[in-house]
Amino acid sequence: MKNKIVTAEEAVGLVHDGDTLVFSGFGLVGVPDGLAAALEKRFVDTGAPRDLTLFFGGGPGDAKDQGLNRLAHEGLVKRAIGGHWGLVPRLGELALANKIEAYNLPLGVISHMYREVAAGKPGNLSPVGLGTFVDPRLEGGKINARTTEELVEVMTLAGREMLFYKAPKPNVAFIRGTTADPDGNIAMDREALTQDVLAIAMATRNSGGVVIAQVEYITENGAMLPRRVKVPGILVDCVVVAKPEHHWQTYGTQYSPALSGEMRVPLDAVPPLPLDERKVIARRAAFELMPNAIVNLGIGMPGGVANIAAEERLLPYMTLTAEPGIVGGVPGSGLNFGTSTNASAQLDMNQQFDFYDGGGLDLAVLGLAECDARGNINVSRFGPKLAGAGGFINITQNSRTVIFIGTFTAGGLKVAISDGRLNILNEGKHRKFVEKIEQVTFSGENAARDGKRVLYVTERCVLALTPEGLELVEIAPGVEIERDILPHMAFRPIIGKPTLMDERIFRADAMGLKDILLSISLLDRISYNAGRNLLFLNFQGLKLRTPKDAHDVQDAVERRCKEIGRKVNVVVNYDGFQIEESAMDAYAGVVQYMVANYYSNITRFTTSAFLREKLGKAISERGLAPHIYETRGEAESSVG
């Protein structure tokens, strides 16, 4: 076709019975709603097409009747393979009623599948999902009894256990952009996310399928500079100009140039959250933020951590991200979840999951819906409600530190917060800490085995994951363990000597968190495990500018070593560590002195290749073993 501009009715006429339709959109953002509406109308009017397979990632819908919800008709859909289902409840109802075949796979896996199919590969090979409900030894991602085909297979590669996810072959793709020319070149200037539209278009085109793009505007050929073109016309078969009501930027915002990165807006006007249980939880989670950290915040309550970071003036000192590709800025919440205001960069979603899966996240804060004694978490399925995993599995499995946050009970919980204390006025009807969860979305056993740091933060207490199970480590001022905690759990956690949560969390004034996080006491960075005779030095985010800074480190660590009274094995976390040249020689001397006098063995780790090279060189010049590992697990295994 010389001119690829067609009507919506002509475009959806290209969808045939039995086709596999890839539908773009991340939840509430960038949904090709006009194409969905036209396809629904065709089916209602004519009964065709029938028996489609829907293949989608971020559950493109509004939690009511738009997006993929429009296609939730018996006969129209035969099978659905999706990452997140919470915003497509009408489709979820068909799945739970056993009326269609249905799968829930990790969002990052689906995002990578598009790219694998584009490259002519049969699917995606990944460790993501091991030990969760997508593992075929549990449920294999199958949602109901009608679904029998195995799409997930356990494999071993180079001695490492992996999951292979079989990818469907797409026949049709619905994607979305801002502007197109008659040749089908697509730009995305006003879109809040670029999503995976390029990978989807390439996968569908290379599979012999049809790519249909929904846009707002048509320009003449040659009017767009090459760098503006996100999807080249060679991958696009036809273009439909949508009605304005079918092309909102998100389901909550018609259009904001701040969300599309076309302008930056002041953030000083962000109002503080009211002091309630949600703010208490977000505040406690914010204590886990570290300078220079790269952070992911999940949907719902975790978004409150961004508000706390803004209120405490912490945003310039860390990078907040979201799985559809946002880097920096303030992640959106509610109907704008997945977007960011004042972002510094925007990646395609498959690229973001490359970064996440490879270990790029320092900290993830996600929701706590249901938890058992081993620290396993369910956020994906609750009886008649199908939420789906979304990016939860990728994020929690690969982030260095994971914080699950949520109220201790649900359904009617009421609290009073005053004078730095928490009082439970009315207990929630539903327990979250249960004997058996309905579905494993996060494997506590696997995380404990790998030595991952995991906290479970509620308004009244904090629990930590240990190899033996959950341990109660903090309680809120005003809370009693026997009265307010244990009666409302289906199991008894490990109870040692829990400390009080910081009283500032329960007061109306700002907490001064910026000063705390930027000046963590050196002594607070040192912890000792007597059973393993292991000293852990947490130098994450520490900056040494002068020789005195280096000698201050020596004084603090030497003091602790003298208290221990014997030589120790040492593991040092250098993630986010910064050292200026003026301090380098002095610090290398400190390391040499401590090794000679107090350390039996020492290993180090950081994900920064530059820092590994820089520190390794300085250490080797002192005649010491220079190797620095990439992960804490590798470092601890090496030290013995």
Buried (B, 14 or more C-beta within 10 A) or exposed (E): EEEBBBEBEEBBBBBBEEBBBBBBBBBBBBBBBBBBBBBBBBBEEEEEBBBBBBBBBBBBBBBEEBBBBBBBBEBBBBBBBBBBBBBBBBBBBBBBEEBBBBBBBBBBBBBBBBBBBBEEEEBBBBBBBBBBBBBBEBBBBBBBEBBEEEBBBEEEEEEEEBBBBBBBBBBBBBBBBBBBBBBBBBBBBBBBBBBBBBBBBBBBBBBEBBBBBBBBBBBEEEEBEEEBBBBBBEBBBBBBBBEEEBBBBBBBBEBBEBBBBEEEEEEEEBEEBEBEBBBBBBBBBBBBBBBBBBBBBBBBBBBBBBBBBBBBBBBEBBBBBBBBBBBBBBBBBEBBBBBBBBBEEBBBBBBBBBBBBEEBBBBBBBBBBBBBBBBBBBBBBBEEEBBBBBBBBBBBBBBBBBBBBBBBBBEEBEBEBEEBBBBBEEBBEBBBBBEEBBBBBBBBBBBBEEBBBBBBBBBBBBBBBBEEBBBBBBBBBBBEBEEBBBEBBEBEBBEEEBEEBBBBBBBEEEBEBBEBBEEBEBEEBBEBEEEBBBBBBBBBBBBBEEBEBBBBBBEBBBEBBEEEEEBBBBBBBBBBBBBEEEBBBBBBBBBBBBBEEBBBBBBBBBBBEEBBEBBBEBBEEBEBEBBBBBBBBBBBEBBE
